[in-house]
Amino acid sequence: MTVDLDYSLLRRLQAELGRMRQDAIDTRRVQGLSPLTGEDARQHGKTLVQQVVTQHESMLAESGAPELTWEERQDLVEALESRLFGAGSLQVLLDDDSVENIDINGYRNVFVEYADGTTARVRPVAASNEELIETIQTLAAHEGLSARAFDVANVRVNLRLPDGSRLYAVQSVSREPVISIRKHRHAKVTLKDLIRLGTLDEDLADFLAAAVRARKNVMVAGATGAGKTTLLRALASEIPPEERLLTVERSLELGLDEDVEAHPNAIALEERLPNSEGAGAVSMAELVRDTLRLNPSRVIVGEVLGDEVVTMLNAMTQGNDGSLSTIHANSSGDVVHKIATYAIQAPERLPWEATVRLVATGLDLIVFLRRLRTGEGQERVVESVREVAGVTESGDLATNELWGPDGLGRVRRHSDVQVRCHDDLIAAGWRPSEVAWP
């Protein structure tokens, strides 16, 4: 078990580290040298951290205090480097590849969920709630396309961390600040990667790859933590590099524009919140409309959570085929009800019948993911794929389940259900397997 850090000591050493770093910057300026950047700056910072800790050890020896153990020295070094280069004491957890989710209920209570589904309580990442809030404020001021406030007037913040993790925090509406971080362990992922992870088999991967190449509009659905964003990234990996992509997100998360090799012509748009005077907001719906004027080959909406769904579906019916998006839902059949709920809340106030017709016209496929607990941990699987087949006589959305559970816990292709867009997928390279579940 790791011993808790002495945060008062850590703050003192951090102040000394800051002084030494500023002295080094001033010295280079006097000498007419440009400031260190990139890896050179990082290595210099690490050297200063070692010097600060060594000086502290010398002071302990002079005063007759117990020496630091090797573990205690490493803890200090890691904590100082985290504050210098990353998200403060949170960085240690962010750097741990086995950690999948981080929940902080006030500075004393920190819980993590590991990739195998197990959970544990770990040591605090701050000395006080004030320090915890200060860490989030610092991150919110520098991450994303615009600074985000986190204070008593702006009690919530949603942002993407440098490693791709998504952080959501609230304060003032709870007894202590509450923070949830969802790490994305697969920032760059392909459908072949998901086959190895057991999310889907090769036949289904071939089908979905062909659907993307054939420019079918796909909605990825699932509960929180089901792997929707990861699957969306994998589907996007099938988009040819010559296409111009525009992504619209509440907080930058997909990172497709950062993969310049796979997507050299990609632009990321991020919702902007209002300032302290309530002005300057740019909504998701506005950004989706903006994409139509930016010559997109495809529009990708990171997560549908509100009235932007109407704008997105309208975009799908106006020539922007091949769009991708995600939505929270409990089943593949529940997606249209979730869309209708959002549509009713939109300024257009679409009734059920109009929403169903819009979904039937704009959407081609619904892919549903589920996170399953197993004896060995957890796994995320594509449980159902439905093709939108129009509107029934009763006014409901008609869908055909092409892939679904076979009753034995396996996901199989329903051979007796015809794929309406069969010819389009064949032209895009799909080669149906002869093996299917009747």
N, C-alpha and C positions, 0 to 999 in steps of 0.2 A: 504494500500500500504506500502511495506517494505521500510524503509529509507536506502539509499545507505551507504555502509560501508566506514569508513575513512581508506583507504588503507595504508596511512603513519603510522597511529596508529597501524594497524594490523601488519605491518612489524616490528615495534618496539617491540610489545608484542611477536611476533614470535621469535625475536632474544633473548628476555629475557627467553622465554620458552625453547629455545635451550640451553641457558647457564645453567638453572636450571636442565635440563635433563642430561647434561654432568656432572654436579656436582654430581648428584645422582649416575651416572655410576661410577665415580671416587671413591666415598665413598664406594660403594659396593666392588670395586676392592681392596681398602686398607684394608677392613674388611675381605678379602678372600672369598667373596660371588660371586657366578656366576651371570651374567646379567639376568634381568627379561626377560621372553619370553612369547609369547602367550597372553592369557587373563590377566595374571598378569601385563605384560608390558602395555597393553592397559588401564587397570584400573589405573595404576600409572600415565600414560600420562594424563588421564582425571583429576586426582587429581591435577597435576601440572597446567593444563589449568585453573582450578577453582582458584588456588592460584594466578596465574598471573593476572587474571581479578580482583580478590579481591584487590590485591596490587594496581592496576590501579584505582579502586574506592576509595581507601584510599588517593591516591595522589590527586584525584579530590576534595575530601572533605577538605584536607589540604590547597589547593590553592583557595578554595572558588568557584570552578567551579560547574556548574549544575551536579546533580547526574545522573547516568545512569538510564533510565527507565528499567523495567523488559524486554521489547522487545529488547532494545539495548544491554543489558547484554547477552541475549540468542543469539543474532546475533553474538556477539564477541566470545562467547563460541563455537558456531557451526563452525564459520570460522576458529578458531584456531585448533579445533579438526579435521576439514577437511584437513588442511595443515599438521597436524601431522600424520594422519592415511590414508588419501585418496588422491584424485586428486585436492588438493587445494580447491579453492572456487567453482570449478565445482562439488564437491562432494555433495553439497546441492541439486543440480538438479538431480544428479545421484541417490540420495537416495529417490527422490520423485517418488513413484510408479505410479502416474498419468501422469508423463512425458514420452513420447515415443521417441521423436526426439529432438535434440538440435542443432541449427545452430548458429554459431558465425561469424559475418562478421566484424572483427576487434573488439577490446576489448569493444567498446562502444555499439555495436549492437548485442544483444543476443536474439534469438527467440526460443521458444519451441512449439512443437506440442504435445497435450495431447492425451490420449488414445481414447477420444471421437471424435477426429478429429479437435477440435478447436485449434487455435494458439494464442499466446500472446507474446508480447515483455516484457522481464524481465530485472532486473538490471544487470549491468556488473559483470563479474566474475573475473576481474583483474583490476589493476589500470593503466595499460599501455599495449601496444602491446608487449613490451619487457618482461613484467612479464607473459603475456599469452604464449609467445613462450617458456619462461623458464619452465612453467608448463608442456607443451607438451614434451619438451626435457627430463624432469625428468621422465615422464611416459614412453617415448620411450626407455629410457636407462634401464628400469627395467622390463617392461612387455614383454611377449613373450619368445621364446626360445633363442633369440639372441638380443643384444642391437641394436637399430635402431637410426641412426643419423637424426637430423632435423635441418638443417642449410642452408646457402646460396648455398652450394654444393649439399645438399640433400634436395630439396625443398618440398618434399612430404613424408608423413609417414602414414602407415596403421597399426593399432594395436588393440588388444583386451584389454579392461580394466578389472580390477579384478572382477567386477560384471557381466562380460559377454558382456557388451556393446562394440560396434565397433566404433573406432574413426579414422577419416581420416582428415588429415590437410595438407594445402599447405601454403607456404610463398614465398616471393620474386617474384612470378609470378602474384601477385595481389597487389593492393595498400596497403592492410593490411592482416595479417594472417587470413585465412579462415578455420574454423573447423566445421565438421559435425559429430555428434554422434548419432548412432542408438542404442537405448536400446533394449535389449531382455528381455521382461517382463516374458517370459515363458522359463526359462533356463532348467527346467526339466518338460517335457510335454509328455502326452500320447494321443493316438487317442480318448480316452474317454474324456479327457480334451477338445479337439477340438470339440467334439460333444456338450459339454455344452456351448462352445463359439459360436456355430452356424456355424463353418467352414465347417462342413459336417454332414450328418445324419448317423444313426447307420448302415444302409445297406451298404453305401459306405465305412464306417470305417471297417466293416467286410471284404469287398472285398480287401481293401488295406492291411489290416493285413495279410490276406491269401496270397496276392502277395508277401509280404516280407518273410513270412515263406516258400513259395514255391520257394524262391530264384530267383524271377524275377528282372530284371534290370530296375530300375525306375528313370526317369528324372523328377524332380519337376521344373516347369517353372512358370514365373510370372514377373510382373514389380517390380521396386524398392519398398520395403515396403509392398509387397503383403503377406508376411508371409512364404516365401519359407524355410528359415532356421528353423522356428518353426515346420513346417510340417515335414521337414527332421528329426528333433529330435524325433518327435512323431512316425514316421515310424521306426526309429532305436530302439525305445523302444520295438518293436515287435521281435527284434533279440534275440535269446536265449543267456543267459549269458555265455554259454560254448564256444561260437564262438569267434575267434580272429579277432578283427576289427582294420583296419588301416585307419586313416583319413588323408587327404591331404588338406591343406588350405594355402591361402596367408597370413592370420593372424589368429591365433588360435581363434576360435569362437564357434564351436560346443560344445566343452567341454565334449564329450562322455567319454574320458579317465578319467575325474574327477569323474564320477559316477561309483565308483568301485563296488557298489552293483549290478547295472544293467549290467555293462560292465567291469568285472574284468580283462579281457585280451584285452585291447584296447591301441593303440599307436597313438599319434598325431604327424604328421610331418608338419613342417611349412616352407614355402618358405623363403630362405635367400637372401637378397639383396646384391649387390656388395659393397665392402668397398670403402674408398675414392680413392683408386688407381684403382678401376674398377675390382677388383679380388674377388674371394671367393663366387660368386653368386651360388645359387642352385635353379633351376627353378621348377615350378610345374610339368612340363613334366618329368623332371629327378626324382622327388620324386615319381610320379605315377609309373615310371619304377622300382624304388627301392622297392616299396611295393611288387612287384611280387617275390622278392627274400627274403621277410620277412615272408613267410608262412602265408598269410592272408586267413581267411575264407571269408571275404568281404573287398572291398575297397570302401571308401566313400570319394568323392571329394566335398569339401564344396561348391565351386562355380566355374563353368567353365567360364573362361573369355578369353581364348586364345588357343594356340597350344596344350595344354595338352589334349584337347578333342580327338585328334587322338589316343594318348597313352591310354587314358581311354577307348575308344571304342575297341581298340585292346585288352586291358586287359579283357573286358567283353566277348570277343569272344575266350579267351584262358583259360577258366575254372574258372574264378572268377565271377560266377553267384551270383546274389543277391546284386550287387553294387547299390549305391544310389548317386545322385548328384543333383545340382541345376543349373539353367541357366536363364538369363534374356530373356524374350520374351513377345510379346504383345498378343499372342494367342497360343493355343495348336498347331494349324496348322503352326505357324511361327517358331516352334522349329527347324525343320530340316533345314530351311534356315539360322537360326542363327548358327547351328552347321557347316553347309557348309561354312559360312563366316570365322569361326575360322579355319576350316580345310584347306582352301585355303591359310591361312596365316602361316600354320605350315611348318616346313622344308620339310615335305613330299610333300607339294603343291598338295594335292589331288584334282582332278577335281570333278565336281558335281556328275557324275555318280558313281565314286568310293566312294564318301562320302555317297551317298544314300544307296549303297550296304552295307557299313560298319554300318550305323545306323540300317538298316533292320536286319542285322545279330546280332548286339550287344545289341540293346535296345528292351525292351518288352512293357513298358508302359510309357506314358507321362501324367503327372498330372499337370493341369494348375490352378493356383490360381489368384483371382482378388480381389483387395480392392475396396469396394463399399462405397460411401457416402450415408448415410440415414438421415432421419429427426431427428433421435436420436443420430447421430454421424457417426460412420463408422463400417464396419464389413469386415472380410476377409472370402471368401468362395472358396471352390473347385468348379470351374465352368465347368470343362471339364476333362474327363479321356479318353484318346485314347490308343488303343492297336495297336502296330505296326504289320502290316499284310503283309509285303514284299515289292516288287517293282512292279509298274505298267508297262504296255507295253511301255508307253511313257518315262519310266525311272525315274518317280517320286516315292516318298515314299508313300506306301498305308497304311492308318490308318483307323481303325474303331472307331467311337466315341461311347463309352459304356455308359458314363454319359454326359449329357449336358443340357442346358437351355430348358425348355418346352414351352417358349413363354409367360409364366405368371410370370417370375422372379424366378421360382423354378428350381432346378437342379434335374433331374430325370434319372433313368436308362432307356435306350432305349431297350425295350423288343424285338424288331425285329432285333437287332444286336447281332449276336452270339459271345460269348467269345471264342476265339481260344484256350486259355489255360485253358478252363473250367475244364477239368479233373484234371489238376495239382492243381488248386485252391481248388477243392472239396477235394482232398487228403490232402490238407493243412488246412482243416477245414472250408472252405467257405460254407455257407448255403444261397443260393440266396433267396431273398424275392420274394413272389408271386406278389407283387405290382410293376408295372413298367409303364413307359410312352411309348405308342406305337408309 
